[in-house]
Structures are given as C-alpha cells and as structure tokens.
Amino acid sequence: MSKLVISSIGPASSVQDGGRPGSQRYGLTPSGAMDRLALAAANTLVGNELFAAAVEIGPFGAAFTARCGAVRIGLAGASRSVDISGRAVAFDTSATLADGETLTLGFAKGGAFSYLAIEGGIAGEPMFGSLAVNARAGLGSPYPRPLQSGDELHVQPASGVAERRIELPALPDAPIRILFGPQDDEFSEDNKKLFLDSEWKISATSDRMGYRLEGPAIKHLHGHNIVSDGTVNGSIQVPGNGQPIVLMPDRGTSGGYPKIATVISADFGRFAQISAGHPFRFKAVTMAEAQAEARKFAELLRTLPDRLRPLEGLDLNLEALSAANVAGYAVNAVDAATWQVAEPATT
Amino acid sequence: MAARDAPPRLLPSGDSAITVEFSRDIDDAANRRVLALDRTLAAAPIAGVTETVPTYRSLLVHYDPVQIGFEALGEQLLALAQRPDPSAARTRRWRIPVAYGGEHGIDLEDVAKALDATPDDIVKRHVAGDYRVAMIGFTPGWSYLSGLDKFLHMPRRQNPRVLTPAGTISIGGVQTGIQCIAGPSGWHLLGRTAVRTYQLHRDPIFLLEPGDTVSFTPVDAKTFAEQDRAAEAGEFVAELVAA
C-alpha cells in the first residue's frame, strides 16, 4: 500500500466526504465537504465515487509526499499553484506522484477550499458510513481531528492510467441565492430589504460550523430568542447583535435564533468558497426556481464523468520543445518540466 | 390527533427541507403532535424524504427535491399530521441513575438557596418527575426532557460555562436535560449520570429516542464510579423498565 505523508498543512484542513446524514435526530451533525461539487470533481478525476473521502484543504498552503509507492491524485476546488517535485501541474487535473515525490500547493486563490482526491480513496474506519472529521463528536478517520504535519494517509498504489482534466462550468460571480424562511416573519419588510440590498463580508472568525457575516445590523421584530428548532446547511440565523451567521456542515442540529432565510442548495458550495473579507450580496428566489436549480445541480453531479478530457499538456508539445531548443536550453525528454508549456495555475 | 387541532404551518427551510411547525412556544401538546407525525412518517414513509428531526415544537423534514417538490410533500405532510398517532402506546420507559450534588452537581446548593428549599427537597422533586424526551440536539445525545416540576423552573445562568462534564444532569428554564459529551452549558448542574446516551462501538450508539419516557434514581458516589466503569465498557447502566 502507498502512503501520502503530510509534510505541511494549514488549519481548517481535514478528511471530508459526503458526510453522515441520518442521525440529526440524535444531535449528530452531518459534517461533510464544504463544496460538494469540488469534492465530486476531484474524485471524478481519479475514477472514485463522487463523494469518496478526500482531503479538504483550507486557505493556506500544504505539501504531501508519496511513500512506499506512487500515488495518483485529483485536484479541484479553489485553485492554487501546484508543483510536483519541480513540475508545474494545473488545477482541475489528475497527476501522479512517483514514490518520494512531493506535491506542493500554494495559497488558495479565488476561493477557500480545495480538494485533494486520491485514486481508490483514503483507507479508514467509517463511522455512520463516513470518514468525515467532526472533531467535537470525536468522529473522523484516519484521524478524528483536523490534519497535522506528519500525518499519514494510507492509499492504493497509482494505477498508471492516463491523466485527465475536468471541464467544469464557469462559476458565475453572481449574488448568492436564498429562499426566505423559516422565520422571516420575525423580521420587518424593511429589515428583509436591508438584508437583500446590503453588501456582506465573511468574518475571519468563521469556521466549518458557521460563517459569521459582517454588514448592517438586522433587527428582529420580537427579540432574538425563539424555541430551538432544526437547522440545515445554509440556514441564516440572526443572533442578538444582528450580524447573521450562515450554518455550515458542522452546525448544531438545532438552534435558537430566528432564521431569516436559507441559502439554496445549488449555491451552497459557491457560498462556502467565498473568502473572508470578500464582498458579496444575497438575492431572493422562489421555491420553484430554487428546486429547478437543485435538479440542475444534481444533473451536473451525475454527468461529471462526461466532462473528463484527455490532458493535452502531457502530449508532446513540439512548439514548446522547439522554442526551448532555439533558446539554447537543454531539453530532457524524461523531465516534462523542460518541454511542457507551463499552464496558468488559475483555470 | 383530534380533528379540531389546527393544521401545522409549513415553513420552507431552503429547497431541501420543510419545517412543520405546530407551535411557536414550548408546548407539551405541540411536542406530542411533533412526535406523532415523526412516528407516522416512519410507519408510512414518503418517497424522497431523507431524514426527520423532531424538536419541541416542529418536525424538520429533509427531502430530495429531485424526487419530490415542496408543494406535493407539503400536502402529504398536512394529511399525515391529521392521522391518529400510530404507536403512542409503545413508549419506552428508562430509569436513569444520577449522583446528585457535591462534585457531581456543583449547582445543587445554589439552586436550593435560590428556590428557598433544601438540596434534599430539590433532589426529591427532580426524582419525582416523569419526563419525556422532547428532542435530542445541540451535541450528540443531548436529550431535552419535558415535564419538569414547576417549582424547579428557573432562568439559565447569566454566564454560561465553557465546559461542563459528560453525563451532566441539569435544569434550565422549564426543562431538564441529560448531556452526553462534555461541552458548554448555561444550565444549572444538579448531578451526573454514568449513562452514555451516545457511545461509539456500542449497539445502539444512541440510547434514547425522542418520545421515550425517563425517570431518575439517586445513587451514591461509589455506585456512580462503578457504573461509570461499566458504562465505559459498553453497558447501558440505564434500566429499561417498560417497552
């Protein structure tokens, strides 16, 4: 069995998969990937099930070294600079680390979370059918906590199949769509309008439980205490200070603040990827629109394998080869870095 | 349920969940209707419903909008809410041992003072209670019980504690509760139980179900310590009195 050894990793990085829904009635939060489309894309690149366990990497850089054999990986989500022992690699592609090679990832650009999927998945002991880390409940495998330097992931040896890239639809730089409710009647029409008309930023104190929003104070009609009721991913709670908190996959299963609105499921991953401090807006939609978007999103997930393409970058690039020779540099046919066109890291 | 009961409100919680709200307040009759709808749905599942989460006053119904839309599901839920409760007679009854006061319940003396009673009187009243698991939430296994003696109703602490021990038995507002894992709490700590309402590698992992009935039995510190070891090894320690 091969190993992927974590040489360095920042906070907010953990093993995540589709999560463990089904036990919210017992107070068990579902956890799972912040951006399910990105997780599914990374897994598709290496032929895994869509929601197989992968490494969710927070905004900072990380480095991984293959040991005891080669390891094939897929990268998707917030793009970063990628380097495998000196070779530049594009995002939204698969790549293979030879035994001893190190994958170095830079800071996230234009997003918060990236997903590193490994061919064959990550070996671990599922609890409630999931390896996803939920540190508070002591759940997650192979480590029931965020990842740290020195951790080792046991994985299958690389199959050696041709590398792929995945063509994903461009993410719109559009407002995050919401449905009002379940407790929008706890707010005046003026305050609902203020919520929609304002520019919001995500506070740096946000985490996998909730994103705290910074903007104008949203006032309640009848105070900020309601009898606790159930929450979902994307519930927008308004506590006493009027600064909304959007509940994320590690949320409490019940909450006692009025929920003015809910992020639609198709936009949840795009919302999770908004970086702290980056301004954004909300837009209200109808139930019919939100459910049509949910069906489109499900169809996109279902057809992800159809979006795989051969990795052109690995075909011999004669132009680059020739240019390199003209310039008088030595070209080593076995070291792709000398003849491959460096692809821009932002795709 | 009686036909005269007002139909619940259907509140959208995004595009993949409906909050079926029976009341805005903590209301015993509403909680019974929540639990009845939960049982009805379990007995007669609706295609597309993925998970239900009962709380004091509402049932959160998670669903897959690819399989069923908001309107169609809402209609079916309203119809089911009018059906008689299928299995209210089959309630499980648990007896849960509690070490009250001292290091196990550091607020017992203060609660007694605040209510102008003796610690023994507080324990007697708490033990006399016949409670129902109204909901489980917040953290795994945290069981909110309804049926607290009115004499014991008191506001929560001004300053919530950041860390309270696993197994804490506490009161807050009109409720009492069984906390399973260590965590923050603003409630008044009366005692501790060795019972794990949530324990991995045990079958079942979750001991209590919403709707179960619970009563408490006082035990001394030595018994608590023995039960704690037994519970750690996977024993229930809680006694199932009737099923």
Interface residues (C-beta under 8 A of the other chain):
Chain A: P21 G22 S23 Q24 R25 Y26 G27 L28 M127 F128 R136 A137 G138 L139 L179 F180 G181 P182 Q183 I226 V227 S228 D229 G230 T231 V232 N233 G234 S235 G252 T253 S254 K259 T262 V263 I264 S265 A266 M287 A290 Q291 E293 A294 R295 A298
Chain B: L11 P12 S13 G14 D15 S16 A17 T19 E21 R24 D25 I26 D38 T50 E51 T52 V53 P54 T55 Y56 R57 S58 L59 L60 H62 P65 V66 G69 F70 M135 I136 G137 F138 T139 P140 G141 W142 I181 G183 Y198 L200 I205 F206 P210
